Amino acid sequence: MRTEGETVTVDELRADLDRVDAEIRALFERRRELSQAVQRTRIAGGGPRTDLTREMRVISPYADAYGRQGTAIAMALLEICRGTSSAV
């Protein structure tokens, strides 16, 4: 964490961004693993692979926070985490 008034270079800020991006990718991968586990469990119990009500609850906070772009982010997240039936 930087102190107030500390001079920071563009390269240092970009390095911070790179670290945040790496954290996001790690969280994204963890979310995908959990999503696929939910899908497998739901299918094993005779349910559908996807739950549209749940997906709307996932999309809503992104849309509230970031508007139309938030909806696009959430949709992309769900699509990637959903995978394909052969990948689950």
Backbone hydrogen bonds, N-H to C=O, Kabsch-Sander energy under -0.5 kcal/mol:
donor,donor_aa,acceptor,acceptor_aa,energy
6,E,3,T,-1.9
13,L,9,T,-2.2
14,R,10,V,-2.7
15,A,11,D,-2.1
16,D,12,E,-2.1
17,L,13,L,-2.3
18,D,14,R,-2.5
19,R,15,A,-1.9
20,V,16,D,-2.3
21,D,17,L,-2.8
22,A,18,D,-2.0
23,E,19,R,-2.1
24,I,20,V,-2.6
25,R,21,D,-2.5
26,A,22,A,-2.1
27,L,23,E,-2.5
28,F,24,I,-2.8
29,E,25,R,-2.3
30,R,26,A,-2.0
31,R,27,L,-2.5
32,R,28,F,-2.3
33,E,29,E,-2.3
34,L,30,R,-2.3
35,S,31,R,-2.7
36,Q,32,R,-2.4
37,A,33,E,-1.9
38,V,34,L,-2.4
39,Q,35,S,-2.4
40,R,36,Q,-2.5
41,T,37,A,-2.3
42,R,38,V,-2.9
43,I,39,Q,-2.8
44,A,40,R,-2.5
45,G,41,T,-1.4
46,G,43,I,-2.0
47,G,42,R,-2.8
55,E,51,D,-2.3
56,M,52,L,-2.0
57,R,53,T,-1.5
58,V,54,R,-1.5
59,I,55,E,-2.4
60,S,56,M,-2.2
62,Y,58,V,-0.7
63,A,59,I,-2.5
64,D,60,S,-2.8
65,A,61,P,-2.1
66,Y,62,Y,-2.8
67,G,63,A,-2.3
69,Q,66,Y,-0.9
70,G,66,Y,-0.6
71,T,67,G,-1.8
72,A,68,R,-1.9
73,I,69,Q,-2.4
74,A,70,G,-2.7
75,M,71,T,-2.6
76,A,72,A,-2.3
77,L,73,I,-2.6
78,L,74,A,-2.8
79,E,75,M,-2.5
80,I,76,A,-2.5
81,C,77,L,-2.6
82,R,78,L,-2.5
83,G,79,E,-1.3
87,A,84,T,-1.0
88,V,84,T,-1.1
